[in-house]
Amino acid sequence: MSAHCQLTGIGPVFGNNVSHSHRRTRRRWNPNIQPRRYWVPSEGRFIRLTLSTRAIKTIDKIGIDRALARIRARGEKI
């Protein structure tokens, strides 16, 4: 499963671990990605999405149909 959200497009962020002696090593912060299955009444089918937890809350707020419109506007195929 790739570490990017289908709704928001958020992906991993890169930076440095800095030790007490200030040695720097590369690291990455992955978003909290969760697989979810939603029923889409307008299409009469279930869809599977990989979403960040923030995107799950957004779908709860705006609804699955508006969220799908945003995903398709970004050019993602569902």
N, C-alpha and C positions, 0 to 999 in steps of 0.2 A: 504494500500500500504506500503510495507516494505521500510525502509529508506536505501536502498543500490542500487548502480548503476549496471546494468547488464553488461556493457562494461568494466568499470574500476574496479568494485568490491569495490569501496569506500563506507564506511558505517559511522555510527555515531562515533564521538570521544568524550571521556569523560574527565572531568576535574573538577575544582573547581571554584565557584564564590568566590571572596575574597572581603569582605566589607572593608569599611574605617577602622574599628577596627580590621581587619584581621581575622574575623570569616570566616570559610570556609564551604561552602555547596556544595554538588555535583550538577553538571549540565552536559548537553550534547549538542554538536553541531551537528546538522543534516546537511547532504549535501543537496544541492539544487536539489532535484529530480523532474523530469518532465515526465509525460507520453507522448510518441510520437508514431505515427503510420507511418511506412515506406513502400513504395512499393518496393518489391524485384523482379526485372525483371527476374533474373535467375530462380526463383522458381515460378514466375507468381502469386504471392499472396502478401497481406499486412501482416505485422507483427507488433505487439504492443510491445514496449520496455519501461521500466522505466529507464531513463538515467539522469545522472548529466548534468549540463549545459556544463561542460568541455567535456563530452563525446559527446554531440550534436555537438559541434564544431569539434571534432575529426572525426565524421561521415561525416560532411560537407567536411572535408579535404581529407580523405582517401576513402570514398565511403562506401555504405552499405554492399557490398559483402565482402570486407576485414574486416569490423567491425564484421559481422556475423561469419567469420572464427575465429576471436579473441575470441568472446563470446563462441563459441563451443569448442575452445581449452581450455578454462577455465573450461569446463565441464557443462556449463549451457544448459538446454534444451530449445529450442525455438519452 
